[in-house]
Amino acid sequence: MGAGSWGTAFALVLADAGHDVRLWARRPELAEAVRRTRRNPDYLPDIALPPGIRATADPADALDGAEVVVLAVPSQRLRETLRDWRLPEGCLVVSLAKGIEVGTDLRMSQVVAEVTGIDPDRIGIVTGPNLAREIAERQPAAAVVAASRGDVARRLQAVCHSPTFRPYTNTDVLGCELAGATKNVIALAVGMGTGLGYGANAVASVITRGLAETARLGEALGADPHTFAGLAGLGDLVATCSSPLSRNRTFGEHLGRGLDVAEATARSLGVAEGVQSAESVADLGRRTGVDLPIVEGVRRVVRGETTPPEAIRDLLARDPKPERA
């Protein structure tokens, strides 16, 4: 449910795994273009889609009889979109979105459960170092399929295990979702540094200290600390912070070069989830008493309260302390 870059790429993974897939597009003209050309002209125009994918703009048609429903809409639109849909009885639901809802501080699996009333045990997520373009090109990739019940995680793992996409299971849904949301904010910070002309030392420092912030927050909220050293944590963080394909890193580069949020948004194809999640992740830090200086700096830049050079100056001026503090 969602025909952006990641939704389309994941539909391709499912088709390669041998399943019949219905791809819902919000705009009828996009669904028609996909049916006619067997490509997604707006997001992945040079990728041929396999015959197992059928595009539709009718959500009832897409959802009819589905055994697994994959949600590939931006995190801040998930609640309002779900209200318009009727999910099939007994289906499993998978969220691909990486964000924390602004205003409620809920993770995406929590939003799904709250809006639909579906048992949280039937809701899973897919996360990890999964840049849509590389997945669509069938480059080798690994991912994490997380669900609170191990048998549900294993079932979803089998559903999306294709010749080039290798999923691992995890039952720490909280840690996996928190890592996925926070890494987008850290990628904005890396992009700002890159836009300012800083090199590998600065990038590595922000990635490492960003991982420390994520792990501190996760521990305070009850996540498994091992999650942050795995694909959902370190793996996703490195990919998102290092690749020019990353929307969040690219958005941060625009900010580092002096553009404001409106100008950076105008230059972006798709949604940079970290822009809005910076607010909700920072709020989680304040509520739990966890210090998140990088996240807080990004939040202030996004809100127009400071500039990227000022935010970096403030980080460097903080009192020295032990690395593990």
GURO-766734 format. One record per residue (C-alpha): x, y, z. Coordinates in nm, 4 decimals, m for minus. Each point is the difference from the previous one (the first is absolute). Example, Ala and Ser with C-alpha at 12.3 -4.5 7.8 and 13.67 -1.06 7.14 Angstrom:
<u->1.2300 | v->m0.4500 | w->0.7800>
<u->0.1370 | v->0.3440 | w->m0.0660>
***
This chain:
<u->0.0000 | v->0.0000 | w->0.0000>
<u->0.2101 | v->0.2826 | w->m0.1389>
<u->0.1766 | v->0.0320 | w->m0.3346>
<u->0.2950 | v->0.2195 | w->0.0912>
<u->0.3579 | v->m0.1162 | w->m0.0402>
<u->0.0084 | v->m0.2351 | w->0.2985>
<u->m0.3527 | v->m0.1316 | w->m0.0452>
<u->0.0714 | v->m0.0805 | w->m0.3640>
<u->0.3381 | v->m0.1566 | w->0.0788>
<u->m0.1503 | v->m0.2172 | w->0.2725>
<u->m0.2819 | v->m0.1065 | w->m0.2331>
<u->0.2755 | v->m0.1169 | w->m0.2349>
<u->0.1617 | v->m0.1982 | w->0.2854>
<u->m0.3319 | v->m0.1712 | w->0.0745>
<u->m0.0581 | v->m0.0797 | w->m0.3672>
<u->0.3521 | v->m0.1421 | w->m0.0273>
<u->m0.0832 | v->m0.2165 | w->0.3022>
<u->m0.2826 | v->m0.1543 | w->m0.2019>
<u->m0.3055 | v->0.1903 | w->0.1201>
<u->m0.2824 | v->0.1747 | w->m0.1801>
<u->0.0206 | v->0.3653 | w->0.1014>
<u->m0.2499 | v->0.2821 | w->m0.0319>
<u->0.1691 | v->0.3391 | w->0.0098>
<u->m0.2264 | v->0.2843 | w->0.1130>
<u->0.0804 | v->0.3474 | w->m0.1343>
<u->m0.1726 | v->0.3070 | w->0.1430>
<u->m0.0219 | v->0.1659 | w->m0.3428>
<u->m0.1996 | v->m0.1828 | w->m0.2719>
<u->0.2275 | v->0.1338 | w->m0.2726>
<u->0.3021 | v->m0.1624 | w->0.1649>
<u->m0.1791 | v->m0.3344 | w->0.0333>
<u->m0.0957 | v->0.0190 | w->m0.3666>
<u->0.3589 | v->0.0836 | w->m0.1015>
<u->0.1313 | v->m0.2991 | w->0.1964>
<u->m0.2567 | v->m0.2294 | w->m0.1667>
<u->0.0793 | v->0.1340 | w->m0.3445>
<u->0.3807 | v->0.0164 | w->0.0137>
<u->0.0816 | v->m0.2594 | w->0.2702>
<u->0.2135 | v->0.2697 | w->0.1655>
<u->m0.0506 | v->0.2688 | w->0.2632>
<u->0.0729 | v->0.3153 | w->m0.2032>
<u->0.0010 | v->0.2351 | w->0.3003>
<u->0.2409 | v->m0.1835 | w->0.2285>
<u->0.1805 | v->m0.2891 | w->m0.1752>
<u->m0.0475 | v->0.0688 | w->m0.3716>
<u->0.2830 | v->m0.2241 | w->m0.1195>
<u->m0.0981 | v->m0.3094 | w->0.2017>
<u->m0.2199 | v->m0.2572 | w->m0.1758>
<u->m0.2585 | v->m0.1458 | w->0.2362>
<u->m0.0681 | v->m0.3748 | w->m0.0058>
<u->m0.3368 | v->m0.1321 | w->m0.1198>
<u->m0.0988 | v->m0.0996 | w->0.3539>
<u->m0.0721 | v->0.3655 | w->0.0852>
<u->m0.3387 | v->0.1520 | w->m0.0862>
<u->m0.0518 | v->0.3711 | w->0.0640>
<u->m0.3295 | v->0.1526 | w->0.1111>
<u->m0.1219 | v->0.3317 | w->0.1389>
<u->m0.2962 | v->m0.1626 | w->0.1775>
<u->0.0927 | v->m0.0885 | w->0.3595>
<u->m0.2905 | v->m0.2445 | w->0.0314>
<u->0.1229 | v->m0.1834 | w->m0.3098>
<u->0.3557 | v->m0.0079 | w->0.1333>
<u->m0.1015 | v->m0.1287 | w->0.3433>
<u->m0.2633 | v->m0.2530 | w->m0.1070>
<u->0.0948 | v->m0.3400 | w->0.1408>
<u->0.3618 | v->0.0966 | w->0.0724>
<u->0.1841 | v->m0.2294 | w->0.2406>
<u->0.2751 | v->0.2564 | w->0.0659>
<u->m0.0523 | v->0.3767 | w->m0.0197>
<u->0.3165 | v->0.2080 | w->m0.0357>
<u->m0.0294 | v->0.3656 | w->0.0991>
<u->0.2384 | v->0.2226 | w->m0.1973>
<u->m0.1358 | v->0.3483 | w->0.0693>
<u->0.1948 | v->0.2763 | w->0.1798>
<u->m0.0109 | v->m0.0265 | w->0.3778>
<u->m0.1775 | v->0.3310 | w->0.0624>
<u->m0.2777 | v->m0.0915 | w->m0.2464>
<u->m0.0526 | v->m0.3557 | w->0.1212>
<u->m0.2770 | v->0.0720 | w->0.2498>
<u->m0.2224 | v->0.2021 | w->m0.2335>
<u->0.0562 | v->m0.2458 | w->m0.2854>
<u->m0.0822 | v->m0.3079 | w->0.2080>
<u->m0.3309 | v->0.1525 | w->0.1068>
<u->m0.1213 | v->m0.0255 | w->m0.3610>
<u->0.0861 | v->m0.3679 | w->m0.0417>
<u->m0.1641 | v->m0.3231 | w->0.1116>
<u->0.2644 | v->m0.2662 | w->0.0498>
<u->m0.0875 | v->m0.3641 | w->m0.0726>
<u->m0.1006 | v->m0.2180 | w->0.2928>
<u->0.2917 | v->m0.2031 | w->0.1345>
<u->0.2702 | v->0.1647 | w->m0.2134>
<u->0.3523 | v->0.0727 | w->0.1192>
<u->0.1059 | v->0.3637 | w->m0.0251>
<u->0.3529 | v->0.1200 | w->m0.0756>
<u->0.1171 | v->0.3597 | w->0.0397>
<u->0.2880 | v->0.1287 | w->m0.2116>
<u->m0.0126 | v->0.3574 | w->0.1335>
<u->0.2821 | v->0.1224 | w->0.2255>
<u->m0.1234 | v->0.2778 | w->0.2228>
<u->m0.1533 | v->0.1020 | w->0.3304>
<u->m0.3404 | v->0.1675 | w->m0.0218>
<u->0.0118 | v->0.3693 | w->0.0844>
<u->m0.2309 | v->0.0924 | w->0.2864>
<u->m0.0439 | v->m0.3523 | w->0.1373>
<u->0.3614 | v->m0.1295 | w->m0.0076>
<u->m0.1416 | v->m0.3357 | w->m0.1139>
<u->0.1947 | v->m0.2449 | w->m0.2119>
<u->m0.1567 | v->m0.1124 | w->m0.3283>
<u->m0.1053 | v->m0.3430 | w->0.1287>
<u->m0.1756 | v->0.1746 | w->0.2881>
<u->m0.1814 | v->0.2331 | w->m0.2399>
<u->m0.1157 | v->m0.2992 | w->m0.2059>
<u->m0.1307 | v->m0.1801 | w->0.3083>
<u->m0.1746 | v->0.3106 | w->0.1328>
<u->m0.1743 | v->0.0926 | w->m0.3239>
<u->m0.0970 | v->m0.3480 | w->m0.1237>
<u->m0.0483 | v->m0.1885 | w->0.3260>
<u->0.2137 | v->m0.2842 | w->m0.1367>
<u->0.1745 | v->m0.2155 | w->0.2584>
<u->0.3570 | v->0.1382 | w->0.0321>
<u->0.1277 | v->m0.3575 | w->m0.0295>
<u->m0.1137 | v->0.0032 | w->m0.3651>
<u->0.1949 | v->0.3166 | w->m0.0837>
<u->0.3605 | v->m0.0148 | w->m0.1215>
<u->0.2546 | v->0.2362 | w->m0.1449>
<u->0.2759 | v->m0.0261 | w->m0.2596>
<u->0.3062 | v->0.2126 | w->0.0615>
<u->0.3757 | v->0.0106 | w->m0.0509>
<u->0.2417 | v->0.1320 | w->m0.2646>
<u->m0.2527 | v->m0.0010 | w->m0.2824>
<u->0.0520 | v->0.2823 | w->m0.2483>
<u->m0.2859 | v->m0.0406 | w->m0.2459>
<u->0.2003 | v->0.0543 | w->m0.3184>
<u->0.2517 | v->m0.2739 | w->0.0852>
<u->m0.2769 | v->m0.2428 | w->0.1010>
<u->m0.1848 | v->0.0673 | w->m0.3269>
<u->0.3217 | v->m0.0647 | w->m0.1929>
<u->0.0144 | v->m0.3372 | w->0.1784>
<u->0.3301 | v->0.0752 | w->0.1662>
<u->0.0614 | v->m0.2361 | w->0.2956>
<u->m0.1514 | v->0.1322 | w->0.3218>
<u->m0.0899 | v->m0.1156 | w->0.3492>
<u->m0.2816 | v->0.1233 | w->0.2222>
<u->m0.1745 | v->m0.0613 | w->0.3298>
<u->m0.3573 | v->m0.1231 | w->0.0277>
<u->m0.1169 | v->0.0796 | w->0.3523>
<u->m0.3181 | v->m0.1146 | w->0.1714>
<u->m0.0802 | v->m0.0541 | w->0.3651>
<u->m0.0716 | v->m0.3695 | w->m0.0635>
<u->0.2779 | v->m0.2116 | w->m0.1441>
<u->m0.2342 | v->m0.2109 | w->m0.2141>
<u->m0.1456 | v->0.3115 | w->m0.1633>
<u->0.3490 | v->0.1357 | w->m0.0652>
<u->0.1009 | v->m0.3310 | w->m0.1602>
<u->m0.3103 | v->m0.0058 | w->m0.2184>
<u->0.0677 | v->0.3526 | w->m0.1245>
<u->0.3663 | v->m0.0905 | w->m0.0487>
<u->m0.1019 | v->m0.2817 | w->m0.2329>
<u->m0.2372 | v->0.2310 | w->m0.1901>
<u->0.2734 | v->0.2498 | w->m0.0949>
<u->0.3036 | v->m0.2283 | w->m0.0380>
<u->0.0992 | v->0.0396 | w->m0.3655>
<u->0.3163 | v->m0.1006 | w->m0.1902>
<u->0.1576 | v->0.3421 | w->0.0736>
<u->m0.1788 | v->0.1075 | w->0.3209>
<u->0.0970 | v->m0.1816 | w->0.3206>
<u->m0.2162 | v->0.0801 | w->0.3052>
<u->0.0898 | v->m0.0858 | w->0.3602>
<u->m0.2552 | v->m0.0194 | w->0.2815>
<u->m0.0136 | v->0.2012 | w->0.3215>
<u->m0.2650 | v->0.0279 | w->0.2726>
<u->0.1182 | v->0.3400 | w->0.1274>
<u->m0.2533 | v->0.2094 | w->m0.1924>
<u->0.0565 | v->0.2991 | w->0.2278>
<u->0.3762 | v->0.0090 | w->m0.0565>
<u->m0.0263 | v->m0.0581 | w->m0.3745>
<u->m0.2559 | v->0.2767 | w->m0.0508>
<u->0.1846 | v->0.2429 | w->0.2249>
<u->0.3266 | v->m0.0631 | w->m0.1857>
<u->m0.1671 | v->0.0516 | w->m0.3370>
<u->m0.1543 | v->0.3312 | w->0.1016>
<u->0.3043 | v->0.1424 | w->0.1772>
<u->0.2477 | v->m0.0858 | w->m0.2757>
<u->m0.1917 | v->0.2299 | w->m0.2357>
<u->0.0635 | v->0.2905 | w->0.2371>
<u->0.3693 | v->m0.0891 | w->0.0304>
<u->0.0232 | v->m0.0194 | w->m0.3810>
<u->m0.1261 | v->0.3578 | w->m0.0184>
<u->0.2875 | v->0.1010 | w->0.2279>
<u->0.2516 | v->m0.1879 | w->m0.2162>
<u->m0.1421 | v->0.1668 | w->m0.3087>
<u->0.0340 | v->0.3431 | w->0.1590>
<u->0.3663 | v->m0.0679 | w->0.0702>
<u->0.0537 | v->m0.1216 | w->m0.3540>
<u->m0.1745 | v->0.3081 | w->m0.1365>
<u->0.2364 | v->0.2144 | w->0.2062>
<u->0.2961 | v->m0.1766 | w->m0.1596>
<u->0.1089 | v->m0.2182 | w->0.2929>
<u->0.1712 | v->m0.3315 | w->m0.0673>
<u->0.0119 | v->m0.3586 | w->0.1201>
<u->0.1095 | v->0.0782 | w->0.3566>
<u->m0.3083 | v->0.2124 | w->0.0620>
<u->m0.2304 | v->m0.2521 | w->m0.1687>
<u->0.1375 | v->m0.2918 | w->0.2019>
<u->m0.0255 | v->0.2002 | w->0.3208>
<u->m0.3656 | v->0.0897 | w->m0.0572>
<u->m0.0901 | v->m0.3576 | w->m0.0969>
<u->0.1667 | v->m0.1428 | w->0.3095>
<u->m0.1342 | v->0.2550 | w->0.2452>
<u->m0.3408 | v->m0.0220 | w->m0.1678>
<u->m0.0008 | v->m0.3737 | w->0.0622>
<u->0.0847 | v->0.0689 | w->0.3646>
<u->m0.2988 | v->0.2354 | w->0.0276>
<u->m0.2293 | v->m0.2593 | w->m0.1571>
<u->0.1197 | v->m0.2752 | w->0.2315>
<u->m0.0412 | v->0.2216 | w->0.3087>
<u->m0.3552 | v->0.0836 | w->m0.0962>
<u->m0.0767 | v->m0.3607 | w->m0.0827>
<u->0.1314 | v->m0.1230 | w->0.3331>
<u->m0.2138 | v->0.2566 | w->0.1853>
<u->m0.3107 | v->m0.1166 | w->m0.1868>
<u->0.0679 | v->m0.3709 | w->0.0568>
<u->0.1491 | v->m0.1121 | w->m0.3329>
<u->0.2535 | v->m0.2816 | w->m0.0360>
<u->0.3428 | v->0.1700 | w->m0.0197>
<u->0.1227 | v->m0.2657 | w->m0.2465>
<u->m0.2488 | v->0.1309 | w->m0.2575>
<u->0.2025 | v->0.3180 | w->m0.0477>
<u->0.3128 | v->m0.1921 | w->m0.0989>
<u->m0.1887 | v->m0.1886 | w->m0.2715>
<u->m0.1548 | v->0.0662 | w->m0.3383>
<u->m0.2855 | v->0.2085 | w->0.1393>
<u->0.2419 | v->0.2182 | w->0.1930>
<u->0.3571 | v->0.0368 | w->m0.1229>
<u->m0.0721 | v->m0.1474 | w->m0.3438>
<u->m0.2819 | v->0.2371 | w->m0.0839>
<u->0.1817 | v->0.2963 | w->0.1539>
<u->0.3143 | v->m0.0541 | w->m0.2091>
<u->m0.1943 | v->m0.0452 | w->m0.3242>
<u->m0.2211 | v->0.3035 | w->0.0530>
<u->0.2845 | v->0.2259 | w->0.1098>
<u->0.2459 | v->m0.1126 | w->m0.2690>
<u->m0.1973 | v->m0.0250 | w->m0.3222>
<u->m0.0942 | v->0.2850 | w->m0.2354>
<u->m0.3174 | v->m0.2033 | w->m0.0643>
<u->m0.1181 | v->0.0828 | w->0.3524>
<u->m0.2758 | v->0.2632 | w->0.0016>
<u->0.0829 | v->0.1065 | w->0.3542>
<u->0.3710 | v->0.0429 | w->m0.0608>
<u->m0.0727 | v->0.1911 | w->m0.3224>
<u->m0.2527 | v->0.2211 | w->0.1786>
<u->0.2618 | v->0.0738 | w->0.2664>
<u->0.2513 | v->0.0937 | w->m0.2696>
<u->m0.2447 | v->0.2586 | w->m0.1329>
<u->m0.0313 | v->0.1458 | w->0.3501>
<u->0.3789 | v->0.0031 | w->0.0406>
<u->0.0314 | v->0.1963 | w->m0.3227>
<u->m0.2298 | v->0.2703 | w->0.1337>
<u->m0.3451 | v->m0.0999 | w->m0.1224>
<u->m0.2894 | v->0.0195 | w->0.2419>
<u->m0.2431 | v->m0.2880 | w->0.0575>
<u->m0.2503 | v->0.1228 | w->m0.2599>
<u->0.2711 | v->0.0334 | w->m0.2667>
<u->0.1486 | v->m0.3413 | w->0.0858>
<u->m0.3461 | v->m0.1583 | w->m0.0135>
<u->m0.0595 | v->0.1463 | w->m0.3458>
<u->0.3171 | v->m0.1702 | w->m0.1249>
<u->m0.0822 | v->m0.3390 | w->0.1518>
<u->m0.1672 | v->m0.2923 | w->m0.1766>
<u->m0.1984 | v->m0.1743 | w->0.2710>
<u->m0.0108 | v->0.0549 | w->0.3744>
<u->0.3046 | v->0.0457 | w->0.2261>
<u->m0.1521 | v->m0.1596 | w->0.3112>
<u->0.2615 | v->0.1423 | w->0.2361>
<u->m0.1219 | v->0.3576 | w->m0.0485>
<u->m0.3164 | v->m0.0587 | w->0.2007>
<u->0.1284 | v->m0.2888 | w->0.2114>
<u->0.2675 | v->0.2300 | w->0.1451>
<u->m0.2745 | v->0.1633 | w->0.2047>
<u->m0.1526 | v->m0.3233 | w->0.1300>
<u->0.3333 | v->m0.1748 | w->0.0686>
<u->0.1216 | v->0.3075 | w->0.1908>
<u->m0.3257 | v->m0.0061 | w->0.1954>
<u->0.0587 | v->m0.3659 | w->0.0922>
<u->0.3435 | v->0.1000 | w->0.1277>
<u->m0.1428 | v->0.2761 | w->0.2162>
<u->m0.2731 | v->m0.2258 | w->0.1389>
<u->0.2469 | v->m0.2727 | w->0.0956>
<u->0.2746 | v->0.2335 | w->0.1198>
<u->0.2443 | v->m0.1204 | w->m0.2674>
<u->0.2506 | v->0.2502 | w->m0.1412>
<u->m0.0225 | v->0.0117 | w->m0.3814>
<u->0.2222 | v->0.2902 | w->m0.1090>
<u->0.0212 | v->m0.0906 | w->m0.3702>
<u->m0.3737 | v->m0.0599 | w->m0.0281>
<u->m0.0703 | v->0.3222 | w->0.1888>
<u->0.2363 | v->0.1949 | w->m0.2261>
<u->m0.1748 | v->m0.1327 | w->m0.3114>
<u->m0.3378 | v->0.0853 | w->0.1497>
<u->0.1066 | v->0.3587 | w->0.0581>
<u->0.1359 | v->0.0349 | w->m0.3549>
<u->m0.3218 | v->m0.1410 | w->m0.1484>
<u->m0.2058 | v->0.2410 | w->0.2098>
<u->0.2138 | v->0.2927 | w->m0.1177>
<u->0.1282 | v->0.0728 | w->0.3504>
<u->0.3642 | v->m0.0422 | w->m0.0980>
<u->0.2199 | v->m0.0633 | w->m0.3052>
<u->0.2051 | v->m0.3108 | w->m0.0811>
<u->0.3337 | v->0.1757 | w->0.0783>
<u->m0.1393 | v->0.1214 | w->0.3327>
<u->m0.1342 | v->m0.3447 | w->0.0860>
<u->0.3410 | v->m0.1591 | w->m0.0635>
<u->0.1717 | v->0.2727 | w->0.2012>
<u->m0.2339 | v->m0.0712 | w->0.2917>
<u->0.0723 | v->m0.3738 | w->m0.0176>
<u->0.3746 | v->0.0567 | w->0.0081>
<u->m0.0328 | v->0.2429 | w->0.2913>
<u->m0.1726 | v->m0.2513 | w->0.2276>
<u->0.1807 | v->m0.0998 | w->0.3187>
<u->0.2458 | v->m0.2885 | w->m0.0472>
<u->m0.1058 | v->m0.3372 | w->0.1459>
<u->0.0840 | v->m0.3725 | w->m0.0221>
<u->m0.0945 | v->m0.1640 | w->m0.3290>
<u->m0.2458 | v->m0.2410 | w->0.1627>
<u->m0.1749 | v->0.2626 | w->0.2098>
***
